[in-house]
Amino acid sequence: MNIGDVAARSGLPAKTIRYYEDIGLISPDRSANGYRSFREKDLHKLAFLARARALGFSIEECRALLHLYEDESRASAEVKEIAVHHLEQIERKIADLREMHDTLATLVDACAGDQRPDCPILQTLGNETPGRG
């Protein structure tokens, strides 16, 4: 398969596939003229990477997961450790987003949104104490 074929089948842009090759996640064969020649196993790896990236795993986490996937003597505990760590990162991000949401919602509620110039949103962003200025 050429890069266009594997891109269409994996759902990944050709640029991403070339990047994954550059960083060593995949290693397609090369023909005599230098064109990439992808095998089914390359397509399978790319689909694996696409799903892992869709779940937010980093490139290095994907590298580790792909290595474990290919290692039939792996311990599932290693896989779970990576997934648990990633889940904890997601939970921290969710908590941060909730805090951002609550802060912004409070500021939006505090802003009259009328013709007056005073605005607690801008005051807070400007690091001023709301109600002053």
N, C-alpha and C positions, 0 to 999 in steps of 0.2 A: 504494500500500500504506500502511496505517496503521502506527503504531509496534508494535502487537501482532503484526501479520503479519511485519514485518521482524525483530522480536525472535525469533519462532519460527523463521524461515527462517535467520537468521544464527547462532542459538545464543547471542546476547548478551541480557542483561537489558535491559529498557526503560530502566532508570536509567543503565546504561552508555551506551546509545545517546544519551540526552539529554545526558550528560556529554560525549561525543565531539562532539556538536553545539555545546555551550557553549564548548568549547575550539577549535572551528573545524576539526576533522578531517573532518566531513561537513556538508553544507548542504542539508538536504531542502527541498523547496518547502513553502510554507504556503498553505493554502486561505483563502478569504475569511473563514471563521470562526476562523482561526488554527491549525487542526489541521495537523500535519505530514503531508506527502504524500511518501512515499519512492518513488524510481524504482529501476529495476534497477541502475543504476550506484551508487546509495547502498548497496543490498544487497551489491553486489560489494565496495565499499570496506569495509563492516562485516565481511564474511567475511575479507577481507585483514587487517584490523586484529585480528580474533579470532585468526587463525593467527599473526600476528607477536607478539601479546601472549602467546600460549601458548608461544612460544619464548623468552619473557622479555625481548623488546625493550621499552625504555622508551617512554613516550609520545612524547618528542622524537625518538627513533630511529624510531618508527612514522611520525611526521610526515615525517621525511626520506625514509624508504623509500616512503611513499605518494606523495610528490612525485616521486621518481625513477621510480616505477612509471608514473605518469601522463605523464612526460616521455619521449616516444619518441626524443628525441635524446640521451638520457642515455648516460653512459659506464658500462659495467658495473664499471669500477674504483671508482667512487664507491659503488656498492652493496656491493661486496666489502669496501671499507674499513670501512663501518659494520658489516658482519657479522663481520669479523676482530676489530674492537675489542670487539664484544659477546662473541665467543667467548673472547677474552682475559680479559674480566671473569668469565665463567663458570668458566674454568680457575682464576682466583684464588680464587673462591668455593669451588670443589671442594678446592683445596689448604687453604684455611682450615677447611673442614669435616673434612678428613682429620686435620688437626692437632688440632681439637677432639675428634674421635673417639678419636685415640690418647691424648690427655691424659686423657679421661674413662675410657677402658678401663683405663689404668694405675691411676687412682684407684679404680675399681671392684675391680680385682684386689687392690689393697692394703688394701681395707676387709674386715675379718673378717666383718662382717654378723652379729655375734652380740649378746649381751646387754651387752657392755661399752660404756661411753660414748665411748671414744676412736674417732675416725673420721677417716681421712686425707682423705676427701671434704670434710667440714665444715671440717677444719683448713685445707685448701687454699683453700676458698671464703672462709674467714675470714682468709686471708692469714697463717696461722700456719705454722710449719715442721712438717711431718708428724713425728709421734713425740714432739712436745712439747705439753703442755697437757693 
